[in-house]
Amino acid sequence: MDRINVLWVDDEIDMLKPHIIFLNQKGYDVHTANNGGDALDILKTRSFDVVFLDENMPGLSGIETLAILKENYPSLPVIMITKSEEERIMEDAIGSNISDYLIKPVNPNQILLALKKSLENKKIISEKTTFAYQQEFRNIGMEISNNLTHSEWMDVYRKLVSWELKLESSKDESIFEILQMQKSEANQVFSKFIEKNYQRWLSDSSSNRPVLSHTLIREKVFPVLDKKQPVFIILIDNLRYDQWKILQPVIEEFFRVEKDDMYYSILPTTTQYARNAFFSGLMPSEIEKKYPRYWLNEGDEGTKNQFESELLGELLKRFGRDIRYQYIKVLNLNAGRKLVESMPNLMVNQLNVIVYNFVDMLSHARTEMEIIRELAGDEAAYRSITHSWFIHSPLLDIIKYLAEQQVNLIITTDHGSVRVQNPVKIVGDRTTTTNLRYKSGKSLNYNAKEVYEARNPDNVFLPKTNISSSYVFCRRNDFFAYPNNYNYYVNYYRDTFQHGGISLEEMVIPFISLKNK
């Protein structure tokens, strides 16, 4: 391994020889200068990995030298050393983006620790994280193999997401592959869990079921409305739990997370079904029967979610919630900017619901546009582009505005998405739905072992477009492919993010309660 080159700049450099000898023995090559001008001249002739810089020197001061260093070598780590504990000097140094700050007198171990923090911090953290996951791998595996409850599955998914975020910067690709295999195993067992319990949940009004799309407002939002402060629900379409976790640090600058919770999306995990259920408090077949004017089947013309505001109004009316509310849907940048300007007008409402559609558009664009496929090539990149959008979006301005008000803020979603890998063959007629993660139709032909079947849609409270209609759902990271043009179809859709089926990523989704700081 190449030795690390250190430039140490101090007008009393001769007094630091014991420290320099100590670092040489530890594998560092230390070069010295006793003033800022000489240090800048040396930097013109060779490169260094890090600079130790004394703050109090004759001629160019440490702060002045630091300013020139950062202008010419912005990525070069600088560790400031000073006798002064004056706050102004510390602020000047920190404001110049130093890597660390030490107060004289310093001992050799302090110097060594500062070097490791500046140069080897990421490597050390990565190694420790990898080791910690190796220790945890067996525990998670044992949990997955147990007969978990719906809340225990939430805990397992939290752990998997947490490890994925910790390990994604690891240079150990093999450990990341092991995590992906464990996620796949978890999804396989989770799919069996859903198949075993889903129908019972829909017909069971007891507490032995999770909060589902159609029970969420009643069970989670109504108690918040009782607190008498305005309630804002921001529903980010197609937001997975891992995407929430990378947005969380940004939001926590303005709000305190009161509860980091989850709920289960209904099947199919798509906007048409899950979000209509969310706002109506009813399952899709119940909406069709009770409010036929507000339900469009897949073959019908028109937008399938155009009556969400009306369905929300009917839900509030059914449960005697005579409150002032507003529903806003943001589909593009201009709509987001206009909403920022009109935020003060919403403060008179007891309930405001903002549906923000970006992540869902990103998912679809990634499938259809080559440049987006490259930008969001894998899970980490998909999260990264979501983060980048959020910090530059009007949605963040909306959250900043709400942080200055006395409100209860909820951030949630209607369903997630999963990166699909494995094709499952299916045959249907022209009336079969086009979604890659579920199919509905009257003449479906498939291998029953590869799917979750709902031969009688009534059992899962889904509409029937035909008397012989049935539904089938993909599990884990599978996707449906037709035998015709099979290879082209598979290559085009493999590695895209889809929703509609059964996976932790699609069904176990965030419901976050936030309070003003």
C-alpha positions in Angstrom: 0.0 0.0 0.0 1.3 3.5 -0.9 2.4 5.6 2.1 0.3 8.7 2.9 2.0 12.0 2.3 1.5 14.7 5.0 2.5 18.3 4.9 3.0 19.8 8.4 3.1 23.6 8.5 4.2 25.2 11.8 6.6 28.0 12.7 7.8 25.8 15.6 8.2 22.7 13.5 11.6 21.7 15.1 9.7 21.1 18.4 7.4 18.6 16.7 10.1 16.1 15.7 8.9 13.4 18.1 5.5 13.6 16.6 6.9 13.4 13.1 9.0 10.3 14.0 5.9 8.7 15.5 3.9 9.2 12.3 6.8 7.9 10.2 6.7 4.7 12.2 3.0 4.5 11.6 3.5 4.5 7.8 3.1 8.3 7.1 5.6 10.3 5.1 5.7 13.8 6.8 7.1 16.8 5.0 7.5 20.1 6.8 7.3 23.9 6.3 7.7 26.6 8.9 5.5 29.3 7.3 2.5 29.6 5.0 4.5 30.9 2.0 6.9 28.0 1.9 4.0 25.5 2.3 2.2 27.0 -0.8 5.5 26.7 -2.8 5.9 23.1 -1.8 2.3 22.3 -2.8 3.2 23.6 -6.3 5.9 20.9 -6.7 4.2 17.8 -5.3 0.9 16.5 -4.1 -0.2 15.7 -0.5 -3.0 13.7 1.0 -3.5 16.0 4.0 -2.1 19.2 5.5 -1.5 20.0 9.2 -1.7 23.8 9.5 -0.7 25.9 12.5 -3.1 28.8 13.0 -0.7 31.3 14.6 2.4 31.9 12.3 4.4 35.0 11.3 3.8 36.3 7.8 0.8 34.5 6.3 -1.4 33.4 9.2 -2.9 30.0 9.3 -6.4 31.4 8.3 -4.9 33.3 5.4 -2.9 30.3 4.2 -6.1 28.1 4.6 -8.0 30.5 2.3 -5.4 30.2 -0.4 -5.2 26.4 0.0 -8.9 25.9 -0.3 -9.1 28.2 -3.4 -6.3 26.3 -5.2 -6.8 22.8 -3.7 -10.5 22.6 -2.6 -10.5 18.8 -2.0 -7.3 18.7 0.0 -8.1 17.9 3.7 -6.7 20.4 6.1 -6.4 19.9 9.9 -6.0 23.2 11.8 -3.8 23.3 14.9 -3.9 26.3 17.3 -3.1 27.4 20.8 -6.2 29.6 20.8 -9.6 28.6 21.9 -11.1 31.8 20.7 -14.6 31.1 19.2 -14.0 33.5 16.3 -10.9 31.7 15.1 -12.7 28.3 15.3 -15.6 29.7 13.3 -13.3 31.1 10.6 -11.5 27.8 10.3 -14.7 25.7 10.3 -16.3 28.1 7.8 -13.4 27.4 5.5 -14.3 23.7 5.4 -11.5 22.2 7.5 -11.4 18.4 8.1 -10.6 18.7 11.8 -9.5 21.2 14.5 -7.0 20.5 17.3 -5.9 22.6 20.3 -2.2 22.7 21.3 -0.5 21.0 23.0 -1.3 17.9 21.0 0.0 14.4 21.7 0.9 11.9 19.0 -2.2 9.8 19.4 -4.4 12.9 18.9 -2.5 13.5 15.6 -2.9 9.9 14.5 -6.7 9.9 15.3 -7.1 13.2 13.3 -5.4 11.6 10.3 -7.5 8.4 10.5 -10.7 10.5 10.8 -9.7 12.6 7.8 -8.3 9.9 5.5 -9.5 6.5 6.6 -12.8 7.4 8.2 -14.9 6.0 5.4 -12.8 2.8 5.1 -13.0 2.2 8.9 -16.7 2.8 9.0 -17.2 0.5 6.0 -15.2 -2.3 7.5 -17.0 -2.0 10.8 -20.4 -1.9 9.1 -19.6 -4.9 7.0 -18.5 -6.8 10.1 -21.6 -5.7 12.1 -23.9 -6.9 9.2 -22.1 -10.3 9.1 -22.9 -10.6 12.8 -26.5 -9.6 12.3 -27.1 -11.7 9.1 -27.8 -14.9 11.1 -30.2 -13.1 13.4 -32.2 -11.6 10.5 -32.2 -15.0 8.8 -33.7 -16.6 11.9 -36.3 -13.9 12.2 -37.4 -14.4 8.6 -37.8 -18.1 9.1 -40.0 -17.6 12.1 -43.8 -17.3 11.8 -43.8 -13.5 11.9 -46.8 -11.2 12.5 -47.6 -8.2 10.3 -45.8 -5.9 12.8 -42.8 -8.1 13.0 -42.5 -8.0 9.2 -42.4 -4.3 9.5 -39.4 -4.6 11.9 -37.6 -7.0 9.6 -38.1 -4.6 6.6 -36.8 -1.7 8.7 -33.7 -3.7 9.5 -33.1 -4.6 5.9 -33.5 -1.1 4.7 -31.2 0.2 7.4 -28.5 -2.3 6.5 -28.9 -1.5 2.8 -28.4 2.2 3.4 -25.4 1.5 5.6 -23.7 -0.9 3.2 -24.4 0.8 -0.1 -21.2 2.8 0.2 -19.2 -0.3 1.1 -16.5 -1.3 -1.3 -17.1 -5.0 -0.4 -19.4 -6.0 -3.2 -19.7 -9.5 -1.9 -21.4 -8.4 1.4 -23.8 -6.3 -0.6 -24.7 -9.3 -2.7 -25.4 -11.3 0.4 -27.7 -8.5 1.6 -29.6 -8.6 -1.7 -29.9 -12.4 -1.4 -31.3 -11.9 2.1 -33.8 -9.4 0.9 -34.9 -11.8 -1.9 -35.3 -14.5 0.7 -37.4 -12.2 2.9 -39.6 -11.3 0.0 -40.2 -15.0 -0.8 -41.3 -15.7 2.7 -43.3 -12.5 2.9 -45.2 -13.4 -0.2 -46.3 -16.7 1.4 -47.3 -14.7 4.5 -49.5 -12.4 2.4 -51.1 -15.3 0.5 -51.9 -17.0 3.8 -53.3 -13.9 5.6 -54.5 -11.3 3.1 -58.1 -12.5 2.6 -58.6 -12.9 6.3 -57.4 -9.3 6.9 -60.0 -8.0 4.5 -62.9 -9.8 6.2 -61.6 -9.4 9.8 -62.5 -6.3 11.7 -60.5 -7.3 14.8 -57.2 -5.9 15.8 -55.4 -8.9 14.5 -54.6 -7.3 11.1 -52.4 -4.4 10.0 -53.6 -0.9 9.1 -54.5 -1.2 5.4 -55.0 1.4 2.6 -58.8 1.6 3.2 -58.5 1.8 7.0 -55.7 4.3 7.3 -57.5 7.6 7.5 -60.0 6.2 10.0 -57.4 4.6 12.2 -54.4 7.0 11.8 -55.7 10.4 10.6 -58.9 10.8 12.6 -57.0 10.7 16.0 -54.7 13.5 14.7 -57.7 15.6 13.6 -59.0 15.5 17.1 -55.9 17.5 18.2 -57.6 20.6 16.8 -54.5 21.9 14.9 -54.6 22.0 11.1 -53.6 18.7 9.7 -51.5 18.5 6.4 -51.2 15.1 4.7 -48.5 15.0 2.0 -48.9 11.9 0.0 -45.9 11.3 -2.3 -47.1 8.8 -4.9 -45.0 5.6 -5.0 -42.6 6.5 -2.2 -40.8 3.5 -0.8 -39.6 3.3 2.8 -35.9 3.5 1.8 -36.6 6.6 -0.1 -38.3 8.1 2.9 -35.2 7.3 5.0 -32.9 9.3 2.6 -35.4 12.3 2.7 -35.7 12.1 6.5 -32.5 14.0 7.4 -33.5 16.9 5.1 -37.0 17.1 6.7 -35.6 16.8 10.2 -34.0 20.2 9.8 -37.5 21.6 10.0 -39.7 19.0 11.7 -39.3 16.5 14.5 -40.3 13.0 13.6 -43.0 12.1 16.2 -43.5 8.6 14.8 -41.8 6.6 12.0 -44.6 4.2 11.2 -45.7 2.0 8.4 -48.9 0.5 7.0 -49.8 -2.1 4.3 -51.0 -1.2 0.8 -53.9 -3.3 -0.5 -53.6 -5.4 -3.7 -53.1 -4.5 -6.5 -50.4 -2.1 -5.2 -51.2 0.5 -7.8 -52.5 4.1 -7.7 -55.9 3.2 -9.2 -56.7 0.6 -6.4 -54.6 1.6 -3.4 -55.1 5.4 -3.5 -58.8 5.2 -4.2 -59.1 2.9 -1.2 -57.0 5.3 0.8 -59.3 8.3 0.2 -62.6 6.4 0.2 -62.0 4.2 3.3 -63.4 1.4 1.1 -62.1 -1.5 -0.9 -62.3 -1.1 -4.7 -65.4 -3.3 -5.2 -67.1 -1.4 -2.3 -66.4 1.9 -4.1 -67.8 0.5 -7.3 -71.0 -0.6 -5.5 -71.5 2.4 -3.2 -70.2 5.2 -5.5 -70.4 3.9 -9.1 -70.0 7.4 -10.5 -66.6 7.7 -8.8 -65.2 4.3 -10.0 -63.7 3.6 -13.4 -62.6 0.1 -14.3 -59.4 -0.5 -16.3 -61.1 -0.7 -19.6 -63.1 2.5 -19.1 -62.0 5.8 -20.6 -60.7 8.5 -18.3 -58.3 9.0 -15.5 -58.8 6.4 -12.8 -58.1 8.7 -9.9 -60.0 11.8 -10.8 -62.5 11.5 -7.9 -60.2 11.3 -4.9 -61.4 14.6 -3.5 -65.1 13.5 -3.8 -64.3 10.1 -2.2 -62.5 11.8 0.7 -65.5 14.1 1.2 -67.8 11.0 1.3 -65.5 9.3 3.8 -65.6 12.3 6.2 -69.3 12.6 5.8 -69.9 8.9 6.6 -68.0 9.2 9.9 -69.6 12.5 10.9 -66.5 14.7 10.3 -68.1 18.0 9.4 -64.8 19.8 8.8 -63.3 22.2 6.3 -60.9 20.4 4.0 -59.1 20.8 0.8 -57.5 18.3 -1.7 -54.7 19.4 -4.0 -52.9 17.3 -6.6 -49.5 18.4 -7.9 -48.5 16.9 -11.2 -45.8 19.3 -12.4 -43.3 22.0 -11.4 -45.6 24.9 -12.1 -48.4 23.4 -10.0 -45.9 23.0 -7.1 -44.7 26.6 -7.4 -48.3 27.9 -7.4 -49.1 25.8 -4.3 -46.1 27.4 -2.5 -47.6 30.8 -3.1 -51.1 29.8 -2.0 -50.1 28.0 1.2 -51.3 30.8 3.6 -54.8 30.3 2.2 -54.8 26.7 3.3 -54.3 27.5 7.0 -58.0 28.0 7.6 -58.7 24.3 6.8 -58.7 21.6 9.4 -57.5 19.1 6.9 -55.4 19.6 3.8 -54.3 16.8 1.5 -51.5 17.3 -1.0 -50.9 14.5 -3.5 -47.4 15.0 -5.0 -46.6 13.0 -8.0 -42.9 12.8 -8.8 -41.6 9.5 -7.7 -44.3 7.6 -9.6 -43.4 9.6 -12.8 -39.7 8.9 -12.2 -40.5 5.1 -12.0 -42.4 5.2 -15.3 -39.8 7.5 -17.0 -37.1 5.1 -15.9 -38.9 2.4 -17.8 -39.5 4.4 -20.9 -36.5 6.8 -21.2 -32.9 5.5 -21.7 -31.3 8.5 -20.0 -33.4 8.1 -16.9 -32.5 4.4 -16.9 -28.9 5.3 -16.8 -29.4 8.0 -14.1 -31.3 5.6 -11.9 -29.5 2.4 -12.8 -29.9 0.6 -9.4 -31.5 1.0 -6.0 -28.9 3.4 -4.7 -29.2 5.6 -7.8 -33.0 5.5 -7.6 -32.8 6.8 -4.0 -30.2 9.4 -5.0 -32.3 10.9 -7.8 -35.3 11.0 -5.5 -33.2 12.9 -2.9 -31.8 15.3 -5.6 -35.4 16.1 -6.8 -36.7 16.7 -3.3 -34.0 19.2 -2.2 -34.7 21.3 -5.3 -38.5 20.9 -5.4 -41.3 23.2 -4.4 -42.3 20.4 -2.0 -39.4 21.3 0.3 -40.5 24.9 0.2 -44.0 23.8 1.3 -42.5 21.8 4.2 -40.3 24.9 5.2 -43.5 27.0 5.2 -45.4 24.5 7.3 -42.4 24.4 9.8 -43.2 28.1 10.6 -46.9 27.3 11.4 -48.5 25.3 14.2 -49.6 22.2 12.3 -49.6 18.4 12.4 -47.8 17.1 9.3 -48.2 13.6 7.9 -46.0 12.3 5.1 -47.1 9.0 3.5 -47.7 7.3 0.2 -50.2 4.9 -1.5 -47.8 2.1 -2.6 -44.1 1.4 -3.3 -42.3 -0.3 -6.2 -39.9 -3.1 -6.7 -37.0 -3.6 -9.1 -38.1 -6.5 -11.3 -35.7 -9.3 -12.4 -37.5 -12.6 -13.2 -40.0 -13.0 -16.0 -43.1 -15.1 -15.5 -45.0 -16.3 -18.6 -48.7 -15.5 -18.9 -51.2 -15.6 -21.8 -54.3 -13.5 -21.9 -56.8 -12.0 -24.4 -57.1 -8.4 -25.5 -59.1 -7.4 -22.4 -56.2 -8.4 -20.1 -54.8 -5.6 -18.1 -51.3 -4.3 -19.1 -49.6 -3.9 -15.6 -46.4 -6.0 -15.3 -47.0 -7.0 -11.6 -50.6 -8.1 -11.8 -53.1 -9.2 -14.4 -56.8 -9.2 -14.5 -58.9 -10.8 -17.2 -61.2 -13.6 -18.1 -58.9 -16.0 -20.0 -55.6 -16.0 -18.2 -53.2 -18.9 -18.7 -50.2 -19.2 -16.4 -48.4 -21.6 -14.0 -50.3 -21.3 -10.7 -47.2 -22.1 -8.7 -45.6 -18.9 -9.9 -48.3 -16.4 -8.9 -50.8 -15.5 -6.2 -54.2 -16.2 -7.6 -57.5 -14.5 -6.7 -59.8 -16.6 -8.9 -62.9 -15.1 -7.2 -62.3 -11.3 -7.0 -65.1 -10.9 -4.5 -62.8 -12.6 -1.9 -60.3 -9.8 -2.2 -62.9 -7.0 -2.7 -61.9 -6.3 -6.3 -64.3 -5.4 -9.2 -65.2 -7.9 -11.9 -65.3 -6.6 -15.4 -66.6 -10.0 -16.5 -68.3 -12.8 -14.8 -65.3 -15.0 -15.2 -62.7 -12.4 -14.4 -59.8 -13.3 -12.0 -56.7 -11.6 -10.7 -53.1 -12.9 -10.5 -50.2 -11.2 -8.7 -46.4 -11.4 -9.1 -44.4 -12.1 -6.0 -40.9 -10.9 -5.0 -39.1 -9.3 -8.0 -41.0 -11.2 -10.7 -42.8 -9.6 -13.7 -45.3 -10.9 -16.3 -44.2 -11.4 -19.8 -46.1 -12.6 -22.9 -44.7 -15.5 -24.9 -44.9 -13.4 -28.1 -41.8 -11.3 -28.5 -40.7 -12.8 -25.2 -36.9 -12.0 -25.3 -37.4 -8.4 -26.4 -40.1 -7.8 -23.8 -38.0 -9.4 -21.0 -34.8 -7.4 -21.8 -36.8 -4.1 -22.0 -38.5 -4.5 -18.7 -35.9 -6.3 -16.6 -34.3 -4.0 -14.0 -37.1 -1.5 -14.1 -39.1 -0.4 -11.1 -42.7 -1.7 -11.2 -45.7 -1.9 -8.8 -48.9 -3.9 -8.5 -47.7 -7.1 -6.9 -46.5 -8.6 -3.6 -43.2 -7.4 -2.1 -42.1 -5.7 1.0 -41.1 -2.7 -1.1 -44.6 -2.3 -2.6 -46.8 -3.2 0.4 -45.0 -2.1 3.5 -44.9 1.7 3.1 -44.2 4.8 5.3 -46.7 6.7 7.4 -44.7 9.5 9.2 -46.1 11.8 11.8 -44.2 15.1 12.3 -44.3 17.9 14.7 -42.9 21.5 14.6 -39.6 21.9 16.3 
